[in-house]
């Protein structure tokens, strides 16, 4: 069975135009867990801590995954895509060769809560065409098995398939356990696996994870979790074992590619419609 190699709790930071978040991956000591570049937990009951949102900004070379638990996030990008993520929805964006987008929160009863994960791409895919998937809550594969409830966003588990179309093999599974339930989840032996506990507590191999803990798993077997009451997000993907050159909104493989991304952005050539998108304030 998979065991825990380390537990990360992260720390409070601000991003965007002053949004308060807890960054779990993407800090010194947990800068990169191949291929996961960043994991942010943004939960706030005070609109002043998030209302300014994430105004127009660029990306190149990787994917962003936003999972909304509560509240709304309005998304627009330079390709003309737009949508609103509501409770339980997922946005899966492939930045590829370049895209600009804005993410602006909208309140639900004053609260906002969700996660954003940055997933690296292999060098051969980093300049792919940008793509955007708006996966509303009703499209996510959900089912109950005794005292275990599942929401499968990507990958395959228990004979079911998640709706997200992924560039690389990814499993993204939301697991809620009650009344001492146990869940055993097969994981590809070659995959990196992380579990983020975000409600109650979960026990893996005798170790308890509490709300806000992210476990990095080791070993090559399945994952077994138990809980009296707890909920967590499991993500697995194959490590890339490739060099990384990253700064700010760009993640590529060489310093030359990184420098070119900044030059392209400064020249207005990172993405089609870049200048018009910026001039519109994030309205494509």
C-alpha positions as CSV (number, residue, x, y, z in Angstrom):
1,X,0.0,0.0,0.0
2,X,1.0,3.6,-0.5
3,X,2.4,5.3,2.6
4,X,3.1,8.9,3.5
5,X,6.6,10.3,2.8
6,X,5.9,13.8,4.1
7,X,3.1,16.1,5.2
8,X,2.9,19.8,4.1
9,X,0.6,22.3,5.7
10,X,1.7,25.4,3.7
11,X,1.4,29.0,4.7
12,X,-0.7,32.1,4.1
13,X,0.3,34.3,1.1
14,X,-1.5,36.8,-1.1
15,X,-1.7,36.6,-4.9
16,X,-3.5,38.3,-7.8
17,X,-4.8,41.7,-6.7
18,X,-4.5,40.8,-3.0
19,X,-6.4,37.6,-2.6
20,X,-5.7,35.7,0.7
21,X,-4.8,32.1,0.1
22,X,-2.9,29.2,1.7
23,X,-0.2,28.0,-0.6
24,X,0.7,24.3,0.0
25,X,2.9,23.5,-3.0
26,X,5.0,26.3,-4.6
27,X,7.0,27.4,-1.5
28,X,10.5,26.9,-0.3
29,X,10.8,23.3,0.9
30,X,7.8,22.3,-1.2
31,X,8.6,24.1,-4.4
32,X,7.7,21.4,-6.8
33,X,6.3,17.8,-6.4
34,X,6.8,16.6,-10.0
35,X,4.6,17.3,-11.9
36,X,2.6,19.4,-9.5
37,X,3.9,23.0,-9.6
38,X,1.5,24.7,-7.2
39,X,-1.4,23.9,-4.9
40,X,-3.4,26.8,-3.4
41,X,-6.3,26.6,-1.0
42,X,-8.4,29.8,-1.1
43,X,-11.1,29.9,1.5
44,X,-12.4,33.1,2.9
45,X,-15.6,34.3,4.5
46,X,-14.6,37.9,4.3
47,X,-15.1,39.4,0.8
48,X,-12.5,42.0,1.4
49,X,-9.9,39.2,1.3
50,X,-10.8,38.1,-2.2
51,X,-13.0,40.5,-4.0
52,X,-10.2,42.1,-6.1
53,X,-9.6,38.7,-7.7
54,X,-7.1,37.9,-10.4
55,X,-7.2,40.6,-13.1
56,X,-5.8,39.8,-16.6
57,X,-2.5,37.9,-16.6
58,X,-0.6,35.6,-18.9
59,X,0.4,32.0,-18.8
60,X,2.6,29.7,-21.0
61,X,3.8,26.1,-20.7
62,X,1.5,24.3,-18.2
63,X,-2.1,23.7,-17.1
64,X,-4.2,25.3,-14.3
65,X,-7.0,23.4,-12.6
66,X,-9.5,25.4,-10.5
67,X,-11.9,23.4,-8.3
68,X,-14.7,25.5,-6.7
69,X,-16.3,24.2,-3.5
70,X,-18.3,27.3,-2.6
71,X,-18.8,30.6,-4.3
72,X,-18.4,31.7,-7.9
73,X,-15.5,32.6,-10.2
74,X,-16.0,34.4,-13.5
75,X,-13.5,33.4,-16.1
76,X,-12.6,35.1,-19.4
77,X,-9.6,34.5,-21.7
78,X,-8.0,36.0,-24.7
79,X,-9.4,33.2,-26.9
80,X,-12.9,34.5,-26.3
81,X,-13.9,31.8,-23.8
82,X,-15.9,32.8,-20.7
83,X,-17.9,31.1,-18.0
84,X,-18.8,31.1,-14.4
85,X,-17.6,28.4,-12.0
86,X,-20.1,27.7,-9.3
87,X,-20.3,25.4,-6.3
88,X,-18.7,22.0,-7.3
89,X,-17.5,23.0,-10.7
90,X,-14.0,22.7,-12.3
91,X,-12.1,24.8,-14.8
92,X,-9.3,23.0,-16.6
93,X,-7.2,25.3,-18.7
94,X,-4.2,24.4,-20.9
95,X,-2.1,27.5,-21.3
96,X,0.1,25.8,-23.9
97,X,1.9,28.3,-26.1
98,X,0.2,31.3,-24.5
99,X,-3.0,32.6,-23.1
100,X,-4.2,35.6,-21.0
101,X,-7.1,35.2,-18.7
102,X,-8.9,36.8,-15.7
103,X,-10.5,35.1,-12.7
104,X,-12.9,37.3,-10.7
105,X,-14.7,36.0,-7.6
106,X,-18.4,36.4,-7.0
107,X,-19.9,35.8,-3.6
108,X,-22.1,33.0,-2.5
109,X,-23.4,34.0,1.0
110,X,-20.2,36.0,1.5
111,X,-17.9,32.9,1.2
112,X,-15.4,31.8,-1.4
113,X,-13.6,28.4,-1.2
114,X,-11.7,26.4,-3.7
115,X,-8.4,25.1,-4.9
116,X,-6.1,25.9,-7.8
117,X,-3.5,23.4,-8.9
118,X,-0.8,24.1,-11.5
119,X,0.1,20.9,-13.4
120,X,3.3,20.9,-15.5
121,X,3.4,19.6,-19.1
122,X,6.2,17.7,-20.8
123,X,8.4,19.9,-23.0
124,X,6.9,18.4,-26.1
125,X,3.5,19.7,-25.1
126,X,4.3,23.0,-23.6
127,X,3.6,24.9,-26.9
128,X,0.4,23.1,-27.6
129,X,-2.7,25.1,-28.6
130,X,-4.4,26.7,-25.6
131,X,-7.6,25.0,-24.5
132,X,-10.3,25.6,-21.9
133,X,-12.7,23.2,-20.2
134,X,-15.6,24.5,-18.2
135,X,-16.9,21.4,-16.2
136,X,-20.0,22.3,-14.3
137,X,-20.9,20.3,-11.2
138,X,-23.6,18.2,-12.8
139,X,-21.0,16.8,-15.3
140,X,-18.7,15.5,-12.7
141,X,-19.0,11.7,-12.1
142,X,-20.5,11.2,-8.6
143,X,-21.6,8.1,-6.7
144,X,-21.9,6.7,-3.2
145,X,-20.5,3.4,-2.0
146,X,-21.7,2.8,1.6
147,X,-20.3,5.5,3.7
148,X,-17.9,6.7,1.0
149,X,-18.9,9.4,-1.5
150,X,-16.9,10.1,-4.7
151,X,-16.6,12.9,-7.2
152,X,-14.4,11.9,-10.1
153,X,-13.1,14.8,-12.2
154,X,-10.4,13.2,-14.3
155,X,-9.1,9.6,-14.9
156,X,-10.7,6.3,-14.1
157,X,-11.7,4.6,-10.9
158,X,-14.2,1.9,-10.0
159,X,-15.2,1.4,-13.6
160,X,-16.1,5.0,-14.0
161,X,-14.4,7.9,-15.9
162,X,-14.2,11.6,-15.1
163,X,-15.3,14.2,-17.7
164,X,-12.0,16.1,-17.9
165,X,-9.9,15.6,-21.1
166,X,-6.2,15.6,-20.1
167,X,-3.0,16.1,-21.9
168,X,-1.3,13.5,-19.7
169,X,-2.7,10.7,-17.5
170,X,-4.2,12.4,-14.4
171,X,-6.5,11.1,-11.7
172,X,-8.4,13.8,-9.8
173,X,-10.8,12.3,-7.2
174,X,-12.7,14.0,-4.3
175,X,-13.3,11.4,-1.6
176,X,-15.7,12.0,1.5
177,X,-15.7,9.3,4.2
178,X,-18.0,9.0,7.2
179,X,-18.7,6.5,10.0
180,X,-15.3,4.8,9.9
181,X,-15.5,4.1,6.1
182,X,-12.5,2.8,4.3
183,X,-11.6,3.6,0.7
184,X,-9.0,1.7,-1.3
185,X,-8.0,3.4,-4.6
186,X,-5.6,1.8,-7.1
187,X,-2.8,4.1,-8.2
188,X,-0.6,3.6,-11.2
189,X,2.8,2.5,-9.9
190,X,4.7,5.1,-11.8
191,X,2.5,8.1,-10.7
192,X,3.3,10.8,-8.2
193,X,0.3,10.9,-5.7
194,X,-0.8,13.6,-3.3
195,X,-3.8,13.8,-0.9
196,X,-5.1,17.1,0.4
197,X,-7.4,16.9,3.5
198,X,-9.8,19.8,3.5
199,X,-12.5,18.7,6.0
200,X,-12.3,16.7,9.2
201,X,-9.5,14.2,9.2
202,X,-8.3,11.2,7.1
203,X,-6.0,8.3,8.2
204,X,-3.5,6.8,5.8
205,X,-1.2,4.0,7.1
206,X,-1.9,4.9,10.7
207,X,-1.1,8.6,10.2
208,X,-3.8,11.2,10.6
209,X,-4.2,14.1,8.2
210,X,-6.1,17.1,9.5
211,X,-7.8,19.9,7.6
212,X,-5.1,21.7,5.6
213,X,-2.6,18.9,5.5
214,X,-1.3,17.7,2.2
215,X,0.3,14.2,2.1
216,X,2.9,13.2,-0.4
217,X,2.7,9.5,-0.9
218,X,5.4,7.0,-1.5
219,X,5.4,3.3,-2.6
220,X,3.8,1.6,-5.5
221,X,0.6,0.1,-4.2
222,X,-3.0,1.3,-3.8
223,X,-4.0,4.1,-1.4
224,X,-6.1,3.1,1.6
225,X,-7.9,5.8,3.6
226,X,-10.2,5.6,6.6
227,X,-12.1,8.3,8.5
228,X,-14.9,8.9,11.0
229,X,-15.6,12.0,9.0
230,X,-13.3,13.5,6.5
231,X,-12.9,14.7,3.0
232,X,-9.8,14.9,0.7
233,X,-8.7,15.5,-2.8
234,X,-6.5,12.8,-4.4
235,X,-4.4,13.7,-7.4
236,X,-2.0,11.5,-9.3
237,X,0.0,12.0,-12.5
238,X,3.3,10.7,-14.0
239,X,6.4,12.6,-13.0
240,X,8.1,14.3,-16.0
241,X,11.8,14.1,-14.8
242,X,12.6,17.1,-17.0
243,X,14.3,20.4,-16.2
244,X,12.2,23.3,-15.2
245,X,12.6,27.0,-15.9
246,X,9.9,29.0,-14.1
247,X,9.2,32.6,-13.1
248,X,5.9,34.2,-12.3
249,X,3.2,33.1,-14.7
250,X,5.5,31.0,-17.0
251,X,6.8,27.5,-16.6
252,X,9.0,26.1,-19.4
253,X,12.0,23.8,-19.7
254,X,14.9,26.1,-20.4
255,X,16.0,29.6,-19.5
256,X,15.9,30.5,-23.2
257,X,12.3,29.4,-23.5
258,X,11.5,31.4,-20.3
259,X,13.2,34.5,-21.6
260,X,11.3,34.2,-24.9
261,X,8.0,34.0,-23.1
262,X,8.7,37.3,-21.4
263,X,9.8,38.9,-24.6
264,X,6.7,37.7,-26.5
265,X,4.5,39.1,-23.7
266,X,6.2,42.5,-23.8
267,X,5.9,42.6,-27.6
268,X,2.2,41.6,-27.4
269,X,2.9,38.3,-29.2
270,X,2.3,35.8,-26.4
271,X,-1.3,35.1,-27.4
272,X,-3.7,36.1,-30.2
273,X,-5.8,39.1,-29.2
274,X,-3.4,39.9,-26.4
275,X,-3.6,43.7,-26.7
276,X,-7.3,43.8,-27.2
277,X,-7.9,41.6,-24.2
278,X,-5.7,43.8,-22.0
279,X,-7.3,46.9,-23.3
280,X,-10.8,45.5,-22.5
281,X,-9.7,44.9,-18.9
282,X,-10.2,41.2,-19.3
283,X,-13.3,41.1,-21.5
284,X,-12.5,39.1,-24.6
